[in-house]
């Protein structure tokens, strides 16, 4: 008897591997807000000057540079829990301690110490991301990659809400010290998952024999594949249309008359729900369509999502249309992200998945950096309607490269 899509989805979601992936997503999402927007709010309330607050954005550098120490997680084996869970637990314990240290440090009286500790939180958080990404790649079955990516993203998004919006609400009711202690305790969710829920991946292959091998073998393994440069180009280009569209949506909506409250409420509420629904539905649909057809379908849909902003630019201030635009963009982009993340997992050799996944995700970050830079200039020259139409057209380069998908998979199998 053929299994329905819903039955297959529930079966895949109802296992320890998937539950651990969801909770690890939550564990990975908590530290980001605590060194970003939430810390900025604390410093602003304490009357720290804007120049100092701006400099604090540099504490996020470890997220962009995590590939530099990722080979350590492939080469060395902790003396407990295994190669993946061992490193995950180490990073989680260090995160709990460093977030607690932030709680007892004053951003006004001890700015250097606070910056140092925040940097350590970002470093340990990026380290956790390295190993959690490798864990997902190693422990999930290929048919679980789509839903696994969706579960991880859902956990991550919920955690960002907890360490962002919820932390700010709590800060109106209690001291920042208490808020940060509570946020440190939320990391116990990940610790419990590591100790009692997550199975260690069964590794049928040996790890790199030295740190040197862990550094150069992942590169040799990847670049010896035919079409490797095409794959890297695809990674940069597949989400380019979404990145370009979202780069200026806040400025766009402010210009046509929406308030900051309007934008914040819709983005945090409707946008969050739509993203979660999009990633989960995308992951579920992937179990039926497979990787290639999912990348094609979601790539086209996420590009067409720009049309809702084109309509909003044409109509102007219209609250229902704004909600529709945000919901549609986040829903379709979430579907594309599920397929995209799953595709990255298929590219990694399990012998050094920590290093390869960290390198690929660092490459993803280049899209956000370089797409955002010219966006303001283009919007001024083209006008908002033409700007969003141009953003939509940027789905084409990634889709053209996707015509080479069969060659990539054949080369990888060889």
C-alpha positions as CSV (number, residue, x, y, z in Angstrom):
1,X,0.0,0.0,0.0
2,X,1.4,3.4,-1.0
3,X,2.2,5.6,1.9
4,X,0.6,9.1,1.8
5,X,2.8,12.2,2.0
6,X,1.4,13.0,5.5
7,X,2.0,9.5,6.8
8,X,5.5,9.5,5.4
9,X,6.2,13.0,6.9
10,X,4.9,11.9,10.4
11,X,7.0,8.7,10.2
12,X,10.2,10.6,9.4
13,X,9.5,13.3,12.0
14,X,8.8,10.7,14.7
15,X,12.3,9.5,15.4
16,X,15.1,10.4,17.8
17,X,17.4,11.7,15.0
18,X,14.8,14.2,14.0
19,X,13.8,15.2,17.5
20,X,17.5,15.8,18.3
21,X,17.9,17.9,15.1
22,X,15.0,20.1,16.2
23,X,16.4,20.7,19.7
24,X,19.9,21.3,18.4
25,X,18.4,24.0,16.1
26,X,16.9,25.6,19.3
27,X,20.3,25.3,21.0
28,X,22.1,26.9,18.0
29,X,19.6,29.8,17.8
30,X,19.7,31.0,21.4
31,X,23.2,32.6,21.4
32,X,22.7,34.7,18.3
33,X,20.3,37.3,19.8
34,X,22.3,37.5,23.0
35,X,25.4,38.9,21.2
36,X,23.3,40.9,18.7
37,X,20.0,42.7,19.0
38,X,19.3,41.9,22.6
39,X,22.8,43.0,23.7
40,X,22.3,46.2,21.7
41,X,19.0,46.9,23.6
42,X,20.8,46.3,26.9
43,X,23.6,48.7,26.0
44,X,21.2,51.3,24.7
45,X,19.2,51.2,27.9
46,X,22.4,51.6,29.9
47,X,23.3,54.8,27.8
48,X,26.3,53.3,26.1
49,X,27.3,55.5,23.2
50,X,26.4,54.5,19.7
51,X,30.0,54.3,18.5
52,X,30.7,51.6,21.1
53,X,27.5,49.8,20.3
54,X,28.5,49.8,16.6
55,X,32.0,48.3,17.4
56,X,30.3,45.5,19.3
57,X,29.0,44.2,15.9
58,X,32.5,42.8,15.4
59,X,31.9,40.1,18.0
60,X,29.9,38.3,15.3
61,X,33.0,37.6,13.3
62,X,33.4,33.9,14.4
63,X,30.2,33.1,12.5
64,X,31.8,34.2,9.2
65,X,35.2,32.6,10.0
66,X,34.1,29.3,11.5
67,X,35.7,27.3,8.7
68,X,39.1,28.2,10.0
69,X,38.8,25.9,13.1
70,X,36.3,23.4,11.7
71,X,39.0,20.8,10.8
72,X,39.7,20.4,14.6
73,X,36.2,18.9,15.0
74,X,36.9,16.4,12.2
75,X,40.4,15.5,13.3
76,X,40.1,15.1,17.0
77,X,37.9,12.8,19.1
78,X,36.7,14.0,22.6
79,X,37.1,11.3,25.3
80,X,33.3,11.0,25.8
81,X,30.1,10.6,23.8
82,X,31.8,10.3,20.4
83,X,33.2,12.6,17.7
84,X,30.0,14.6,17.1
85,X,28.1,14.5,20.4
86,X,31.3,15.0,22.4
87,X,32.1,18.3,20.6
88,X,28.5,19.4,20.8
89,X,28.4,18.9,24.6
90,X,31.8,20.8,25.0
91,X,30.5,23.8,23.1
92,X,27.1,23.8,25.0
93,X,28.7,23.8,28.4
94,X,31.1,26.6,27.4
95,X,28.1,28.5,26.1
96,X,26.2,28.2,29.3
97,X,29.2,29.4,31.3
98,X,30.0,32.3,28.9
99,X,26.4,33.5,28.7
100,X,26.2,33.4,32.5
101,X,29.4,35.5,32.6
102,X,27.7,38.1,30.4
103,X,25.0,38.3,33.0
104,X,27.4,39.4,35.8
105,X,29.4,41.9,33.5
106,X,28.4,45.5,33.1
107,X,28.4,46.9,29.5
108,X,29.0,50.4,31.0
109,X,31.6,49.7,33.7
110,X,33.3,46.8,31.9
111,X,32.9,47.3,28.2
112,X,36.2,45.5,27.2
113,X,35.4,42.5,29.4
114,X,31.8,42.5,28.0
115,X,33.1,42.6,24.4
116,X,35.6,39.8,25.2
117,X,32.9,37.6,26.7
118,X,30.4,38.3,23.9
119,X,33.1,37.3,21.4
120,X,33.6,34.1,23.3
121,X,29.9,33.4,23.2
122,X,29.9,33.9,19.4
123,X,33.0,31.7,19.1
124,X,31.5,28.9,21.1
125,X,28.1,29.3,19.3
126,X,29.9,29.1,15.9
127,X,31.7,26.0,17.1
128,X,28.4,24.4,18.1
129,X,27.0,25.3,14.6
130,X,30.0,23.5,13.0
131,X,29.4,20.3,14.9
132,X,25.6,20.4,14.8
133,X,25.7,20.8,11.0
134,X,28.1,17.9,10.7
135,X,25.9,15.9,13.1
136,X,22.8,16.4,10.9
137,X,24.8,15.5,7.8
138,X,26.1,12.3,9.4
139,X,23.1,11.0,11.4
140,X,20.2,11.7,9.0
141,X,19.3,9.3,6.2
142,X,19.3,10.9,2.7
143,X,15.5,10.8,2.5
144,X,15.4,12.7,5.8
145,X,17.6,15.6,4.7
146,X,14.7,17.9,3.6
147,X,12.6,17.4,6.8
148,X,15.7,17.4,8.9
149,X,16.7,20.8,7.5
150,X,13.1,22.0,8.2
151,X,13.2,20.8,11.8
152,X,16.5,22.4,12.4
153,X,15.4,25.8,11.0
154,X,12.1,25.7,13.0
155,X,14.1,25.1,16.2
156,X,16.5,27.9,15.3
157,X,13.7,30.4,14.5
158,X,11.9,29.7,17.7
159,X,15.1,30.1,19.7
160,X,15.8,33.5,18.0
161,X,12.3,34.6,19.1
162,X,13.1,33.5,22.7
163,X,16.5,35.2,22.9
164,X,15.2,38.2,20.9
165,X,11.6,39.2,21.5
166,X,11.0,37.2,24.7
167,X,14.2,38.4,26.2
168,X,13.3,42.1,25.5
169,X,9.8,41.6,27.1
170,X,11.4,39.9,30.2
171,X,13.8,42.8,30.5
172,X,10.9,45.1,31.2
173,X,9.9,42.9,34.1
174,X,13.3,42.0,35.6
175,X,17.0,43.0,35.5
176,X,19.2,42.3,32.5
177,X,21.3,40.1,34.8
178,X,18.3,37.8,35.4
179,X,17.4,37.8,31.8
180,X,20.8,36.6,30.7
181,X,20.9,33.9,33.5
182,X,17.5,32.6,32.2
183,X,18.9,32.6,28.6
184,X,21.9,30.6,29.8
185,X,19.5,28.0,31.4
186,X,17.6,27.6,28.1
187,X,20.8,26.1,26.7
188,X,20.1,23.1,28.9
189,X,17.5,22.0,26.3
190,X,20.4,21.2,24.0
191,X,22.5,19.5,26.7
192,X,19.6,17.2,27.6
193,X,19.2,16.4,23.9
194,X,22.9,15.6,23.6
195,X,23.0,13.4,26.7
196,X,19.8,11.5,26.5
197,X,18.2,11.8,23.1
198,X,20.6,12.2,20.2
199,X,22.2,9.0,18.9
200,X,25.8,9.2,17.9
201,X,26.2,8.8,14.1
202,X,27.4,5.4,13.1
203,X,30.7,6.1,11.3
204,X,31.7,3.4,8.9
205,X,34.7,5.4,7.8
206,X,37.7,6.6,9.7
207,X,38.3,10.3,10.6
208,X,41.3,12.2,9.2
209,X,44.6,10.9,10.7
210,X,46.0,14.3,11.4
211,X,45.0,18.0,11.5
212,X,46.8,18.5,8.2
213,X,44.7,15.9,6.5
214,X,41.6,17.5,8.1
215,X,42.6,20.8,6.5
216,X,43.5,19.8,2.9
217,X,41.6,16.5,2.3
218,X,38.1,18.1,2.4
219,X,39.3,20.5,-0.4
220,X,40.9,17.8,-2.5
221,X,37.8,15.6,-2.1
222,X,35.4,18.4,-3.2
223,X,37.4,19.9,-6.0
224,X,38.3,16.6,-7.7
225,X,34.6,16.2,-8.5
226,X,33.6,17.3,-12.0
227,X,31.5,20.5,-12.0
228,X,32.8,21.5,-8.5
229,X,33.1,25.2,-9.6
230,X,29.6,25.0,-11.0
231,X,28.3,23.7,-7.7
232,X,30.0,26.6,-5.8
233,X,28.5,29.1,-8.2
234,X,25.1,27.5,-7.6
235,X,25.5,27.9,-3.9
236,X,26.2,31.6,-4.2
237,X,23.4,32.2,-6.8
238,X,20.4,30.0,-5.8
239,X,19.1,32.4,-3.1
240,X,20.3,35.6,-4.7
241,X,16.8,36.7,-5.7
242,X,15.6,36.4,-2.1
243,X,18.6,38.1,-0.6
244,X,18.3,41.0,-3.0
245,X,14.6,41.4,-2.4
246,X,14.8,41.2,1.4
247,X,17.9,43.6,1.6
248,X,15.6,46.7,1.4
249,X,12.1,45.6,2.4
250,X,12.2,47.5,5.7
251,X,13.3,50.7,4.0
252,X,10.7,50.1,1.2
253,X,7.8,49.6,3.6
254,X,8.8,52.6,5.7
255,X,8.9,54.8,2.5
256,X,5.4,53.8,1.5
257,X,3.9,54.7,4.9
258,X,4.1,51.7,7.2
259,X,5.2,52.3,10.8
260,X,8.1,50.5,12.5
261,X,5.5,48.8,14.7
262,X,3.6,47.6,11.7
263,X,6.7,46.1,10.1
264,X,8.1,44.6,13.4
265,X,4.8,43.0,14.3
266,X,4.2,41.5,10.8
267,X,7.8,40.3,10.4
268,X,8.1,38.8,13.8
269,X,4.6,37.3,13.8
270,X,3.4,36.5,10.3
271,X,6.9,36.2,8.9
272,X,8.1,33.7,11.6
273,X,5.0,31.5,11.2
274,X,5.2,31.6,7.4
275,X,8.9,30.7,7.5
276,X,8.3,27.7,9.8
277,X,5.3,26.5,7.7
278,X,7.4,27.0,4.5
279,X,10.4,25.0,5.7
280,X,8.2,22.2,7.1
281,X,6.0,22.0,4.0
282,X,9.1,22.2,1.8
283,X,10.8,19.4,3.7
284,X,7.7,17.3,3.5
285,X,7.2,17.8,-0.2
286,X,10.9,16.9,-0.8
287,X,10.2,13.4,0.4
288,X,7.9,13.0,-2.6
289,X,9.6,15.1,-5.2
290,X,13.2,14.3,-4.5
291,X,16.2,16.7,-4.5
292,X,16.3,17.8,-8.1
293,X,12.6,18.5,-8.7
294,X,12.4,20.3,-5.3
295,X,15.3,22.6,-6.1
296,X,13.6,23.5,-9.4
297,X,10.1,23.9,-8.0
298,X,11.1,25.9,-4.9
299,X,13.7,27.9,-6.9
300,X,11.0,29.1,-9.2
301,X,8.5,29.7,-6.5
302,X,10.8,31.8,-4.3
303,X,11.6,34.0,-7.3
304,X,8.0,34.5,-8.1
305,X,7.4,35.6,-4.5
306,X,8.9,38.9,-5.5
307,X,5.7,39.7,-7.4
308,X,3.9,40.4,-4.1
309,X,6.3,43.2,-3.4
310,X,5.9,44.4,-7.0
311,X,2.2,44.6,-6.4
312,X,2.7,46.4,-3.0
313,X,5.0,48.9,-4.7
314,X,2.3,49.6,-7.4
315,X,-0.5,50.0,-4.9
316,X,1.3,51.7,-2.1
317,X,0.2,51.7,1.5
318,X,-2.2,48.7,1.9
319,X,-1.9,46.7,5.2
320,X,-3.6,43.5,4.0
321,X,-1.4,43.4,0.9
322,X,1.7,44.1,3.1
323,X,0.8,41.1,5.3
324,X,0.3,39.0,2.2
325,X,3.6,40.0,0.7
326,X,5.6,39.2,3.9
327,X,3.7,35.9,4.4
328,X,4.2,34.8,0.8
329,X,7.9,35.8,0.6
330,X,8.7,34.0,3.9
331,X,6.6,30.9,3.0
332,X,8.2,30.4,-0.4
333,X,11.7,31.4,0.7
334,X,11.3,28.9,3.6
335,X,10.5,26.1,1.1
336,X,13.6,27.0,-0.9
337,X,15.8,27.1,2.2
338,X,14.7,23.6,3.2
339,X,15.8,22.2,-0.2
340,X,18.9,24.4,-0.3
341,X,20.1,23.2,3.1
342,X,19.4,19.6,2.3
343,X,21.4,20.0,-0.9
344,X,24.4,21.2,1.0
345,X,24.2,18.1,3.2
346,X,24.4,15.9,0.1
347,X,27.6,17.6,-0.9
348,X,29.5,16.6,2.3
349,X,31.8,13.6,2.7
350,X,31.0,12.2,6.1
351,X,34.7,11.7,6.8
352,X,35.1,15.5,7.1
353,X,31.5,16.9,7.1
354,X,32.3,19.5,9.7
355,X,34.9,21.2,7.5
356,X,33.0,20.9,4.2
357,X,29.7,22.1,5.6
358,X,31.4,25.1,7.4
359,X,33.1,26.0,4.1
360,X,29.9,25.8,2.1
361,X,27.9,27.9,4.6
362,X,30.7,30.5,4.8
363,X,30.4,30.7,1.0
364,X,26.6,31.2,1.4
365,X,27.4,34.3,3.5
366,X,29.1,35.9,0.5
367,X,25.7,36.2,-1.2
368,X,24.3,38.4,1.7
369,X,27.4,40.6,1.7
370,X,27.7,41.3,-2.0
371,X,24.0,41.4,-2.8
372,X,23.3,43.9,-0.1
373,X,26.0,46.4,-1.2
374,X,24.5,47.6,-4.5
375,X,20.8,47.2,-3.5
376,X,20.3,50.9,-2.4
377,X,21.9,52.2,-5.6
378,X,19.7,49.9,-7.8
379,X,16.5,50.9,-5.9
380,X,17.2,54.6,-6.4
381,X,17.9,54.2,-10.1
382,X,15.1,51.7,-10.9
383,X,12.3,52.6,-8.6
384,X,10.7,50.1,-6.3
385,X,8.6,48.2,-8.8
386,X,11.5,47.7,-11.2
387,X,13.8,46.9,-8.4
388,X,11.6,43.9,-7.2
389,X,11.2,42.8,-10.8
390,X,15.0,42.8,-11.2
391,X,15.3,40.9,-7.9
392,X,12.9,38.3,-9.3
393,X,15.0,37.9,-12.5
394,X,18.0,37.0,-10.4
395,X,16.5,33.5,-9.9
396,X,17.5,32.7,-13.5
397,X,21.3,32.2,-13.1
398,X,20.8,29.7,-10.3
399,X,18.2,27.8,-12.3
400,X,20.4,27.7,-15.4
401,X,23.2,26.1,-13.3
402,X,20.6,23.7,-12.0
403,X,20.4,22.2,-15.5
404,X,23.8,20.6,-14.7
405,X,22.5,18.8,-11.6
406,X,22.7,15.3,-13.1
407,X,26.4,15.9,-13.9
408,X,27.1,17.0,-10.3
409,X,25.5,13.9,-8.8
410,X,27.1,11.5,-11.3
411,X,30.5,13.0,-10.5
412,X,29.9,12.8,-6.7
413,X,28.8,9.1,-7.0
414,X,32.0,8.3,-9.0
